[in-house]
Amino acid sequence: QVQLVESGGGAVQAGGSLRLSCVASGSIFGFDTMAWYRQVPGKQRELVAFISRGDSTVYADSVKGRFTISRDNAKNTVYLQMNSLKPDDTAVYYCNRLTSWYQWGQGTQVTVSS
């Protein structure tokens, strides 16, 4: 059974940076296209970025140029470097596969104040 554990969230002021990490235990991580999602209470979960097993990346327009997704297959870990944070980035952030989702982890809260 795959377990996803996100970490690295916190409270920052607008313009600040955070680096999120997600460890996927029990998966054939290197073959998966991994993604970061975020969710605000009362709204649908939003796809933020994803990275293929070949390290191709795609970003939502709202984060393009500010966020960078990367992966370390040896550590079964996917990262999200978030720079120039805005209050609209406030959400709980989750990682998962792009499709055929594993069971969701607990997420990590990111709060950006103006």
N, C-alpha and C positions, 0 to 999 in steps of 0.2 A: 504494500500500500504506500502510495506516494504521500509524503508530508511536505507542505510548503510553509516556510517560516520566514516572514518578512521582518526587517528591522531597519533602524536608522532614521525613523521619523522624529519629529520634534516641532518646537515652536520657534519661528524665526521672523524677523522683520522683512518687509518687502525689499527686494534686491539681494537678499541673502541666498545661501546655498545649503543644500543637503545632499547626502549620498545614501540612497537606499540600497539594501542588500536583500537577496532572497535565496535561501538555500533549499534545494529540492532533494530530499533524501528518498532513496528507493526508486528512482526513475532512471531510465536510459537517457540521461540529460542531454548528452551530445547530439542526439537525433531529433530533439524537440525544437520547434520554433517557440521561443519563450516571449512572453509579453508582460508589460505592466499595465494595470488598469487602475482607475480611481473611482470613488463613489462618494457622493455627498448625500446625506440623509434626505429621503424623499425623491431622489432622482435615480435614473438608471446608471448602472456601472458603465464607465466610459473607457474605451481603449486609448491608452496614452502613447505606447510605442511597442514595437516588437522587433526581435532579432532572430534571424534564421540560423540554422546550424552552420551555414557558410558565412555568418557574420554580416549578412545584408540587413539593413535597418530601415524601418519606416516609422514616421512620427505623425501624431495628430498635428493639425495646423496650429492649434493653440499652444503647443510646446516646441515647435520646430525652431531650432537655433538656440534654444535655452536648455533643453534636456538632452542627455546622451545615454543611450542604453548600451550595455556591454555584457560580456559573459566570460566566465572562466570555467571551462568544461571540467578541468581537473578538480575543481572545488565544487562542482555542481551548483554554481552560484551565478545569478544574474544581478546586475547592478543598474541603478538609475541615478545618474549624476544630474542634479537639478540646480541650475544657476538662474540668477535674475528672477527669483521667485516673486510671484504676484499673489495678492489676496485670493484671486480666483483659483489658485492652485490648491487651496485648502480643501482637503478631502482625506479619506482613508485610502491608502494605496495598497494594491494587491498585485501579486505576480501569479501567473498561470501559463499554461500553454495557450497558443493562439486559438486552437480549436480542440475539441474533445477534452474539455477541461478536466483537470484533477479536482479533488475536493479542495475547496477554497481554504486558505489559511486565515489567520486572524487579522491580517493586514497591519499596517503601521500608519498612525495618524500624522498628518502634516498640517500644521496650522501656520498660516502666513498673515501677519498683522500689517496694517498700513501705517 
